[in-house]
Amino acid sequence: MAGFGDYNNYNRPYGLDPNRETNDLYDTRYQQIYGYHTPLNEEYQGPPLVMDDISEEENNTYVTTAISVASLVTENLLSHPFIVLRRQCQVHNTLKNYHIVPYTLLPVVVRLHRHQECTTLWKGIGSTCIVKGLNLAIEDVISKGTGWPKEISKCGSIVQFLQHMALKCISLAVITPFYSASLVETVQSDIASDKPAVLDVFREGFMRILEWGTPSRGRMLPIWAIVLPTAAFGISKYFAHSTLKSITVRVLQFQQRHRHELSPTYELNKAKTSNPLIEDLNLKANIFSFIAMEIIFYPVETIIHRLHIQGTRTIIDNLDAGTSVTPILTGYEGFLDCYNTTITKEGFGGLYKGFGALVLQLAAHLAIIKFTTLVVSEMSNLLKPANSPNSEETVSSQQKYLFN
């Protein structure tokens, strides 16, 4: 094993003979094994990559990208019918069937489609997308105007982290009136009211802002009484999501490192950094954190939605049977009063009304991601060369060839 020195002391791995003829001979063998040539003046950055590993890395890149796109589309579009169901259950204070389990919602959905149009569960999707886009636009404007970091990954100090959280709070506070208008469009029944126009969310949102102090409609809460709990809910959920995601990534990295250490090719590949692997771990951690936060913060979301909908004269579908409508008549004075009243009159289960719709939403989300993974993986396997050698055999043959 003489002549095998430190990687950084040579322009070739394993401490090659400085003789030019030997180096040229190695270059020829290196090209025969790996399919490409490394110039003498190029600094070596780590152990050579196995060609099967490169193909596997490209495959992981395709799968990770496909999952990211599928998750984004599912979260913002395909999950909307389930969001409509859960919100209608959440704001319905006199609902007898709490629909905490998914199977109780299935006959109700069938009746809704039978008595109404097939788009009944897609109402408010336009305003929902507008509010999400408005939130992103406000964050971008604030970030460019103040220099505050828009992404938590770019926070290099405590001050920058506080600035990032302040940016999130301000954007949540600004969009609160428009979120209220979008929520009304999402839960109101199509057969009891006219369908809103695309830009009505802006008109209703500005009306809520103009009624900042004393609203003109019945028991509607002033917008300032809703901004604080809404912003606090949003920033708490975001902070918990980011924290859990960071912890999950560290756990997954530890497990991945432990599996690599047990692999027979660990010494050959330990210096290789795989960006697709890091992206895959971040994606898994993000999905896990999203599911956990939706479950943990569900009761708080129920209270927030009831405060937003109060006094708006909204008529929703009665999800006890799915064949009639019912008005929302409440008189909460604030967040704590809504919580105490809900617990007193509806029990603790009242905070989880419509939880079955959330279960269906998360199940559909995971099913789409799994289906996307299988489809992209199968397509990648079909596009691979048929005569691709086995990775373990390739590694073994390379080791024997280089060390002999």
Disulfide bonds with the S-S distance in Angstrom:
none
